[in-house]
Amino acid sequence: MVFYRDFQVKKLNKFNRVIVEATDLIKRVRKIEIKTKGLSQHIFAGEYHSAFKGKGMAFSEVREYQYGDDIRNVDWNVTARFNHPYIKVFEEERELTVVLLVDVSGSRFFGTQSQLKKNVITEIAAVLSFSAIQNNDKVGVIFFSDKIEKFIPPKKGKQHILRIIRELIDFNPENRKTSVTEGLKFLSNAIKKRCIVFLISDFIDRGFEDALRIASKKHDLVGLRVYDLRETELPDIGLLNILDAETGKDMLVDTSSAYIRNSYKNAWKKKNEELNEIFMRLGIDSVSVSTEEDYVKPLINLFKRRSSKM
């Protein structure tokens, strides 16, 4: 009887813990929804619409000519029939598909400023998702580490977006390493029609240029890099134990050495320049966002740059 009673208590405690975790997740989803939905409604929706155009213009209706209308759109058949000028009205055909290609490797749990890279990635993905559905576009997600962790096919609707946000917050990948190439290969095979792809990663990886080239020819690819200040430079704080979140290896670094700090800083600078050169060479729009800054301004600047090209 004692064993049975203890078993029941443990089972109840486990059930209560699950309820608490579920409630906490709902609160976190709701918090992100309120913030990012507001941003997408009041700031990003128009910029997003301008930056990512639909497939073309489709005939909508005929209406009476008004002062200022383009005379090239006059419907001469209807005008002759009613002896009064009428024009054709066209609307943009959108029906776009947006795919978020999200890096869920171990390095996303790094962050020394106001938040982790994972939190910034989650909010950016949520803003893009809400902006997409406000423009009647479909949204899908591919989570990748050094393999494909999860694929959520593109769909419309608020409930679908909330599911994506839940996954972004609570998803636990099986692997911790990174392969941007694997993510891009799956994208090319899984999504047959041309779509807008936001590749969100810290890009701590190498050898993915060929995969980028192939994917960018098929899809409208945008690179979103999220990084932390301590990935760009080391502070002068003496001996520092550094752990690689993806390999589990750690090492002791003497940050009081100016040579080590400069080498670390130069390595980041070189890697950053190489990545930017790859994006420029392939004609891929990109932006970098730090964990210590507001991502709103960098994203708006990205959208405006795209709009100016069209």
N, C-alpha and C positions, 0 to 999 in steps of 0.2 A: 504494500500500500504506500509506503514511503517513497519507493522508487517511482511508482505511478504518479504520485503527487508532485515529485521533483520534475518529472518529465513534463507534466502539464504546466508547471510554472515556467520552465525553460521555453516551452512552446509558446506560451503567452507572451513572455518577454521578447522572443524573436518576432512574434506577430506585431507587438507594439513598436518595436524598433523599425520594422518595415513601414508601418503606418507613419511614423515620425519622418522617416527618410522621404517617403512619397509626398508628405505634406510640405516638407522643406523644398523639394524639387519643384512642386507646383508654385510655391512662393517665388522661387528664383526665376522660373519661367515667366511668371506674371510681371515681375520687376523688369526683366529684360524686354518683355512685350511692350510695357507702358513707355519705356524710354525709347526703344528703337522704332516703335510704330509712330510715336510722335515725331521723331526726327524724319522718318520717311514721308510722313504726311505734309509737314511744314517746310522741310528743307530739301530732301532728296528727290521726291517724286518727279518734280518738273525737270530737274537736272538729269535724272536718270532717263526720263522720256526723250529728252533732247539728245543725250549721248548715245542711246541705243535705239535706232530707228527700226521700224517694221519692214516688211517685205516690199512695200510699195504703196501706191495709192489706188483705191478702188472706187468706182462710181457709187454714189450714195443716193442722190435724188436730184430733181430739177426744181428750181425756185425762180421767182421773178428777179430780174436784174436790179441791183442796187448800186447807187453811186459808189465808185471805187472798186467795183468788181473787175476782175481781169477779163477783158473783151475776148481773149483767146478761149475762154470757157463757155462762150455763148452757144446754146443749142439752137442751131438755125432751123431745124425741123419744127420744134415746138414753137419757136418765135414766129415762124411763118403761119403756123396753124392758128395761133391766138392773136396774131398781129400786135404782139407786145414782146419785148426782149426777155428771154429766159436764159439762165445759165445752168451748167452742170456743176453739181457739188461733189467733191471727192473727199474721202476719208482715208486716213492711214490704215493699212492692213498691218496689225501688229502680230498677234499670235506668236510671240517669241517664246523660246525655251531658254531658261537660264539654268546652268549647272554650276553648283558650288563644289569645286574640287579642293577638299580641305585636308591639310596635313595634320594627322592626329598622333604623330610620333612623340617620343618622350620629351624632346626639347621644348615642347609647347608649355610644359609646366615650369619653365624658368621665368623669373621676373624679380627684379630688385628694386623697382620703382613703385608706382602706385598700384600696379596689378600684374598678374601673370599674362604671358603671351596668349594663353588659352582664353582668358576672359576677353581680350581685345578681339581675337579671332571670332569668338562667339557673337559679340555685339556687331561687328562688321557684317558677318554672315546674316544676322537677323535683319539689319537695316536693308541690305540688298534684297533679301527675301520679301520684306514688306513693300519695298519700292516696286518690285517686280509684280506682285499680285495686284497692287493698286493700278498698274498699267495693263492688267488682264493677261499677264504672262505666266507660263508654267515655271515651276522651280523644282529642281532635283538636286540631290547631294551624293557625292562620292567621298567617303572617308578612306584615306590611305596612310599606311606607315611604310614598311618595305614590302607590303602586299596590300591588296584591296580588303579593307576591314568591313565596309558596309556600303551598299548602294540603295538609295531611295529614289525610285523613278520619278521623273517630273510630273507634277500635278498642279492644279490650281486650288485656291481656297485657304481660308484662315486656319482651319483645323490642320491642314497639311503643313502650314508654316509653323504652327505651334509644336507639331510633332518634330519638325526639323530642329527647332530651338531646344526641345527636351533632349534630343540626341546629342546636340552640340555641348550641352551642359553636362550630361550624365554618361556619355559614351566612354567605355573602357576598351581600348584596342588590345588585341592579343599580342602584338609585337610593338617594340619601342623604337626601332630604327627607321630610317627614312629612305624612300626611293621615289623621287618625283617621276622618274621614268615609268615605273609600274602604274602610277596613277594616270599618267597621260596615255599609256598604251590601252588601259581599260576604257578610258574615255573614248578613244578613237574606235574601239570595237563595239562598245555598248550604245553609243549615241550616233545613229546613222545620219540624221539630218543636221544641217548646220545650226549651231546654237551659240549663245553667249556663255563663255566659261570664265569664271573667276577662280584663278588658281591662288589659294590662300595658304601661305607657308612662310617659314623663316628661311627656306632655301639653304639649309645646312646640309648640302649634298653636292655631288659632282656628276658629270657625265650625262646630263639630261638634255643637252642642246639638240641632239637629233630628234628626240621624242617631242621636244617643244616645236621644232620646225614642222614636223609632220602634223601635229595637232593644230598648229596655227594656220596651216593651209586649209584645213577642213572646217575649223571653227573660229569664231571671233574671240580670241584669247586675251585675257587681262591678268597681269601678274600683281598680286597684292602681298607685299612682304611685311611681316611683323617681326620686329626685333627689340632687344633690350639694350639699354645704355652700357651695361657691363659686358656685352658681347663686342662692343666697339673699343673699349679701353678698360684697363685695370686700375683700381685705386691704389694708392701707396699706403698699405696697411700691414706691411710685414709678411710673415708666412701665411699663406692662404691655401686651404685644402679645397681643390676643385674636383667636382664629380661630374662625369659625362652621363647625362640622363638617359642616353640611348644605348651606350655600351656597358654602363655600370662601372667603368674604370675611374679611379681617382688618382690624383697626383698632387704633390706639395709644390707650391709655387712661391718664390720669394718676390713679392710685389714691391719690395723696397729697392729692387734693382731697376735702374732707369733703362738698362739695355733690354730686360725682359718686358717691361711695360711698352717700350717703343716697338719691339718686335711684334708683340701682341696687337698693338694698334695698327701697325703697317700691314699685318696679315689680314686684318679685317678690311682695311682700306682697299687692298689688292683684290680680295674676294668680292667686295661691293662693286668695284669698277668692272671686274670681269662679268658679273651678273648683269649690270646695266648695259654693258656692251653687247651681251647676248640678246637682251630684249630689243635694243636699238637695231641690231643687225637683222633680226627677224621681223621687225616692224610691229612688235608687241607693246601695247600700252602698259605701263606699270607705275606703281607708287609704293613708297615705303612708309610704314607707320611705326612709331616708337611707343613702347608701353608707358612712357612718361608724358605723352602728348595726347591731345584730343584728336580723334581720327576724322572728325567732321570736315575740317579744312582740307586735309590731303585728298579725301574722297571727292569733295566738290571741285577741287582744282583738276583732278583726273577727269571728271565728267565734262568740265568746261573745255579742257584740251581736246577731248574727243569731239565735242560739239563744234568747235572751231574748224575741225578738219572736214566736216560734212558740208 
